[in-house]
Amino acid sequence: MRYAAPVWLLTRALLFLAAMQIIPVGFPMSFENDIRLYSDWSDVLLTGQFPDNDEKWQYPPFAAIPMLAPHLLPFFDYLVSFFLIAILCDLGILLLIWRFCRRTGGGEGAVWAWVVGPVLLGPLLIARYDLMVAIFAVAALTASTDPAVRGALIGIGFSIKVWPIALLAGLRRWRELLTGSASAAAATVIACGATALVMPNALDFLTAQQERGLQVESMAATPFVLLRALGLWDGFSTYQHGAMELAGTGVDTAIRIAVLATPVAAVLLVVWWLRAHPTEATFYDAALTTVLLLVVTSRVLSPQYMIWLIGLAAVVFSVPKSSQKPVAWLLLAATLLTGITYPWVEEHYSWKGELPGTLVLSARNLLLLMAAVLSFRRLWTSTRRPPAEDDAGDRELHTVPTS
């Protein structure tokens, strides 16, 4: 941490100045739009209810907490307060990873992965509330080995944004899985149930995603944006559900394929889970693999999703025997391309379908696809039963009793 701490401080100060447009980076509103939306939602939340009939609101009830938190800093306006809270969560993740590295003896590579990796996204890192979710996911992986504690942290993360529930896939023994799942369910029921009792519309998020279309950044959209850039597809982009989505020939089929791809990925993970011989790195490796598979099979792939993946990548860098370190390097490269894509070339691939921006996006998605395939393959091979145990099992199976 001798050098990592000042580098973290310097880079986050620069991100803050860039997000505030004190250091000009172009696209003045690119890093403020979502936070202004959070501010509008917080005004509604302060009245004691969740946004109603708002297609952009698609979040579990505890998402209200990071949106209301900036009001606790009365000396700053909402925008500045949000940035500061995001940076504090960023620091919290860094400290969790540093503490975990000391416990595992994994070296400082993981610390540097978090110091440098998220910065590749640019000011977007602190302009979304995903850091407030990632800190619970990283804590679930690093703060305790007790499955009940891990489950509770996963449940709290799920109550803010759904994806941390995927971390349960890494609990490798039945007792751990049952304990962790029960703890996560209890935390979720308490959080969501209590909120639903006192605030109307708290559970609308359960159906809010059903109408989502095919986001231009998603994996399934990649062939369409490439064909559009080459003049071979007559579809177009349209803004709905808070994102740029595609419309045109073949899009509905692609949506159906994407919707089916997620349960297929889940089945693969179940097969792995039943066959795997766990190691001390399995919990962390499976967490990265599961979240990565969910990201690449989703019909929505917003740039801030990389915050989740970089947090998990930093964790696997902390684990000496992790099988996922090559995957983590691919994710760092994909994060860099994401930072280039948004917002500097976003206008060209989202609105105009121009080739240079489309190629950057396609390269990013190709890296993510490669990472997902490699991640599952390495997870599978790293948890195969040792040959000695297989041979012993075969000998036992084929032994014929003698009288």
N, C-alpha and C positions, 0 to 999 in steps of 0.2 A: 504493500500500500504506500510505500515511501514516495514513489513517483505517480502512482495511479490516482491518488487523492487530488493532487494539484491539477493533473490533466482533466480529471472529472470536473473539478470546479471551473476550470477555464472553459471547457467545451460547453458546459451547461450555461455559463454566463453568456457565451456567444449565441447559444440557441435562444436564450431569453431575449437578447437584444435583437436577434433576427426575427423572432416571432412578434416582437413589438414594433418591427419595422424601423427600429433605431439604426440597425445595420440594414440597408436596403437589399432585398433579395428579389424584388419583382413580385407581381401578383399580390398586391397589398391585402386583399381580403382572404387569401387562400388559407391562412392559419387562424382566422378569426370566425369564419362562418359558423362552424359547429359550436364554438363556445358561445356565440351570440344566441344560437338555438338553445343551448343548455340554459342560458340566462333566462330566456323566455319561458322555458319549461319550469325553471325554478320558481318563477313568479306564480305559475299555476300551482305548483306543489305547495307553496307557502299558504295557499288558500285551503289546503287540506284535502286535495284530490289529485289524481293523476290526469295527464292530458287525455281528453276524450275525443274520439273521431279524428285523431291525428295519425296519418299513415306513417309518419316518421318515427313515432314512439313505438319501439319494439323491444323494450328492455324490461328485465325483472324489477320488482319493486325497490330493491336496495340500490338500484342505479340512481335513485333520488339522492342518496347520500353524497356522492361526489359532485352532484349538480347543486346541492344546497350548501356544501362545505364552504365555497368562496364567500358566502354571506357571513361567515364567522371571522373574517378578516376585515373589519369595518374601515380600516385606514386606507384601503385600496379599492379600486373599482373591480367589478366582477372579472374582467379579463386578466388583470394583473394577478388577482388572488388565485384564479384558476391555474395560471402558469406556475405560481409559487408552490401551490399544493402538489401539482404534478411533479415538480422538481424534488420536493420532499419525498414523494413516493419513489422516485428514481433513486434517491439517496438510500432510502430504506432497502430497496432491492440490492443495491451495491453492498450494503453492510451485511445483509443476509448471505449473499454469495461469498463475501470475504470470510465470514464466520464459518460457513460450510467448508470452504477451502482449507481452513486451518484444521478442521476436524477430520477431513478426509486425506489431508496431505496431497491434495491435487495440484499444488502450485498456484501461481498467480495468473495463469493463462485465462482462467474463468473470470477473474476480476477485470482483466484487460478486455475480455470479450464483451463485458457489460459496459465498461468505460467507453469503448470505441464503437461497438456494434450498433447500439441504438442511435448514435449520432449520425450514422449513415442515412437515417430517415430525414434528417434536417429538423426544422422547427415543428414538423408534424408530430414528433415524439411527445411534446408537451401540449399539443393542441387538441388532443383527444383524451377521453377519460380512461383509456385502456391501461395506463400505468397503475391506476387505482384498483384494477382487477388483477393485473400481473403480480402485484406485491403479495396478494393472498395465494396465488398459484405457486410462486417461488417459495413462500413460507411453508406451504403444504409439503413441498419437496425437501426443504432444507432445515426447517426449524425444529422438527421432532421426528423420532422414529415410531412414535405411538400411533397406530392406525386410527384410533379414536380422535386424536388431535388433528391428524392429517384430514380425516373425513370432515371434521367441523370446519376447518379452513376451506376445504373444497366446497362445502355447502354454502359458506358465506360468499365465496367467489362466485358460485353459481347464482346466488341471489342478486349479484350485481350485473353479471353478464354470463351467459349460459356456458361458455366453453370450458371452464375449469372442471366441470363434471367429468370430462374425459380423463382426468388424472387418476380416477378410480381404476382404470384398466391396468395400472402398474402394480396394484396390490395383488401379490402372486399366490398367497396361500388362502384357502377358504376362510379360515378364521379372520385373517386380516381383511379380506374382501368384505365379509359380512359385517365386521366391526366398523370398518371405514364407511361402508355404504349406509349402515344404520345411523352413524354419526352425521354423515352428510345429509341424509334425509331429515334427521331431526333438526339440524341447523336450518335447512331449507324451509321446512314446515313452520318452524318458529318465526323465521324472518318473513316469509311470504304470507303466512297465515295471519300473523299479528298485524302486518301492514294492511292486508285485505280487510280486516275487521274495522279498521279506523279510517281507511281512505278508499273512496270509490275508484273503480277501474284499475285496481292494483294488479289484477291477473290478466289484463288484456294482452300481455305479451305472449301468452300461450297460443293465441291464434293470429297474432300480428304478422308473422312471417309467411303465412300461407299464400299471400298474394304477391310475394316478391317475384320479380322476373329474373332475367339473366344479366347480371352486372357485367359491364364491359371488361372489368379487370379479372373476371373469374377464368378458371381453367377452361371450362366448357365454351366460353365465348371466344377463345383464342382463334380457332379457325375462321370464325365470322369476321373478326376485326382484321385478320390478315387478308382474307378475300376482299373485304371492302377496300382496304388500302391499295390492293392491286386492281380494283375496278371490276371484280368478278362477282360481287354480291350487291344487291340493290337495297339492302336493309339500311336502318338508320338508328341513331341513338336518341333516347328520350329521357328526360328527367322525371323519375317517379320513385316513390317510396324512399326518398332521401338519397338517391344515387342515380348515376347514369346507367340505363338499361338498354339492351338491344331489342329491336322490333324488326320483324321481317321473316322471309321464308326460312323455315328450318329451326327457328328459335324455340318454338314450343316443343319440338322433338328433343332439342338439346337440353331444355329444362327437365323434361321427363327422365332423360338419361342421367343428368346430374342428381336428380332426386333419388333415383335408384342406386347411384354409385355409393352414396353414404351407407345405406344398409349393407351393401356388398362388402365395403371396407370393414364394417362392424363384424360381419360374419368371418372374414379373414382373421380379425383380431381375436374372436372367440375361439376359432380353431387353434390359433397360436397359443392362446391362454391355456387351453386344455392339454396341449402337447408339450408345453415349455418346461424346461428344467431351470428354475430361477437361479440367478446369481445375485451378488450384492449390488450389481448395477441395474438390475432389471426394472425396478420401480421407476428410475429416472429415464432409462432408455425407452420404456413403453410409453411414458408420458409424452415424450417428444414425438414418437411415431404416431400415436393416436391423434394428437392435436394436428400434426402435419397432414395425416390422411383426411381429417375432417375439413381442413382448409382447402386442400386441392380438389375435394369432391363437392364442395359447396358451390351453389350458383351465385353466391355473394363472396367477393374476396376484396375487401376494402384494404387500403394500404396500411392502416393501423394494425391489421392482423399480424404484421411482421413483429410488432412489439411482443406478442405472445410467444412467437417462435424464437426470437432472440433471447428472451428470458429463459426459456427451456434449454436453448443451446448453451447459454452460459453455465447452467447447472450441470449439463453433461460434461462440459470441459472440467468441472470440479471433481468428477468421479474418475479415479485412475483407470478402472477397468471398463469404462463405458465403451460400447461398440459404436456409438453414434457420433464420434468426433469428426469423421469425414463429412457426415451430414451437416454438422454444425458449421463447418467451413463453407459448404454450399449455401447455407442459409445466410451467412454473412455476405456472400456475393449477391444473393437475391435481394438482400436488404439494401445494398448499394444501388442496385438497379431500380428498386422501388423508390428510393430517395431521389433518383434522377427523374423517374417517371412522374412523381407527384411533388410539386405542382408544375414543374418547369415545362414538361411536354404534355401534360394532361389535356390541355385544350386541344392539342392536335390529334390525339388518339381518341378522345371522348367525343369531340364535337365534329371534327373534320375528317377523321380517319386517315390522316396523312401517314406516309410510310415510315419516316424516321422514328416518330414516337411509337408507332405500332410495333416496330422491330424491337425497341427497348422493352416494351411491355411483354412481347412474345418471348424474348430472351429470359426475362424474369420468370415467366410462367414455366418455361422449359427447365430452368434451374430448380424450381419448386417441384416439378414432376419428377425430375431425376432424384432429388432429395427424398421424395416420398417413397419411390421404388427402392432406392438404396437403404433407406431407413428400415423399411419392413424386412428386407432381405437380411440385413445385418442383425436385426432383432431376432429373427427366426434362427439364423445360424448360431448366434451367440448363446442361445438358450436351448440348443439341442442337448439331449441327454448324452453324457460322456460315453465314448465307445466301450469302456470297461463295464459300465452298468448295462449297456445293451447286450454285450456278450454274456454277462452273467444271467440276464433275463432269458436270453435264448437257450442257454445251457439248462436252466431250470425248467423251461417250457418243454424241452425235448428229452429230458431225463426220463427213462423208463424204469419204474420201480422193479426191483428183483426180489424174489422170495428165497 
